[in-house]
Amino acid sequence: MIGGFFGGLYAGFKGLKAYVFMTPGLITLPMWINPSYPNNFYNLWTAIISMVIASIISFFITLFLGFDDIPNKRNKV
């Protein structure tokens, strides 16, 4: 959640705008391209950079803080 916060913070400062309502992801990256100016990829690059920021920060927080595995509670037969 912390990584998503910083990725969203960057996107907010840069004024990222989605032009289509759909779930964001790698396959739906064209939703960030302005249909009025299809050759201007500033908004698309802002979206990609914010995704990379969120992923990298989440990775390093997990790497440094670690996580606890949930023990398996199944009964062995």
C-alpha positions in Angstrom: 0.0 0.0 0.0 2.9 2.3 0.6 4.3 1.7 -2.9 0.8 2.5 -4.3 0.7 5.7 -2.3 4.0 7.0 -3.8 3.0 5.9 -7.3 -0.3 7.7 -6.9 1.4 10.7 -5.4 3.6 11.0 -8.5 0.7 10.5 -10.8 -1.3 13.2 -9.0 1.6 15.7 -9.1 2.0 15.1 -12.9 -1.8 15.3 -13.6 -2.3 11.8 -14.9 -5.7 11.4 -16.6 -7.4 8.3 -17.8 -9.4 8.7 -21.0 -11.4 5.5 -20.7 -13.0 3.9 -17.6 -11.5 0.5 -17.1 -9.2 -1.4 -14.7 -5.6 -0.2 -15.1 -3.0 -2.8 -16.0 -0.4 -3.7 -18.6 -2.9 -4.7 -21.3 -5.0 -1.6 -20.8 -2.1 0.9 -21.1 -3.7 2.6 -24.2 -6.3 4.1 -21.8 -3.7 6.7 -20.9 -3.3 8.0 -24.4 -5.1 11.3 -25.2 -7.4 10.6 -28.2 -7.2 14.3 -29.2 -3.4 14.1 -29.5 -2.6 10.4 -30.2 1.1 11.2 -30.9 1.6 12.8 -27.5 2.7 10.0 -25.1 3.4 12.2 -22.1 0.4 10.9 -20.2 1.3 7.3 -21.1 4.8 7.7 -19.8 3.6 9.3 -16.6 1.4 6.2 -16.0 4.2 3.8 -16.7 6.6 5.7 -14.4 4.0 5.7 -11.6 3.5 2.0 -12.0 7.3 1.4 -11.9 7.6 3.7 -8.8 4.9 1.7 -7.0 6.4 -1.6 -7.9 10.0 -0.7 -6.9 9.0 0.8 -3.6 6.8 -2.2 -2.7 9.6 -4.6 -3.6 12.2 -2.8 -1.4 9.8 -2.4 1.5 9.1 -6.1 1.4 12.8 -6.9 1.0 13.8 -4.9 4.0 10.9 -5.5 6.3 10.2 -9.1 5.3 7.0 -10.9 5.7 5.7 -13.9 7.8 4.5 -17.0 6.0 1.1 -18.2 7.1 1.4 -21.7 8.4 -0.5 -24.4 6.7 -3.3 -25.7 9.0 -4.4 -28.7 7.0 -4.7 -32.0 8.8 -2.4 -34.6 7.5 -4.1 -37.9 6.6 
